[in-house]
Amino acid sequence: MFKKIMAPIDGSEIAWRALEQAGALGEKFGADLVVVTVVEPYTNNLIPLATTWNSATLYQVNSALESAAQKIMEKAKKKLASYPGKVLYILEAGHPAERILHLARAEECNAIVMGNRGLGGVADLLLGGVSSSIVQHAKIPVLIVR
């Protein structure tokens, strides 16, 4: 039934629980896993109150975000070290929901397993969050872990 399962992670506790569930589901069906972390780079358009940062500051902030994402991936690799199937790790930049949906199609995933709430802030509460967007737009089954 499931040959390839995507597990988007952001380092939150719920994401780790979802990764655990993706691994258990994957083992049950003999599926490969696609573990994805998406970094949304800061631009002057995303900074509140019309504050503008110079390019050096933006570079530092985005470098710190990418470094944090790499650490999340390293932790995921440790958690899945004994996974019996193939695991693909992808670090992407862009809008999380868009990139996750695009990668799910591109990697021909049969399911997405993700947490119901991640590390997003107030915008996630107001806009519905990444998981809501995934549920609304995915063409494959989505398992939301609480």
Secondary structure, DSSP 8 states (H G I E B T S, - for coil): --SEEEEE--SSHHHHHHHHHHHHHHHHHT-EEEEEEEE----TTTSGGG----HHHHHHHHHHHHHHHHHHHHHHHHHTTT-SS-EEEEEEES-HHHHHHHHHHHTT-SEEEEES--S--HHHHHH-HHHHHHHHH-SS-EEEE-
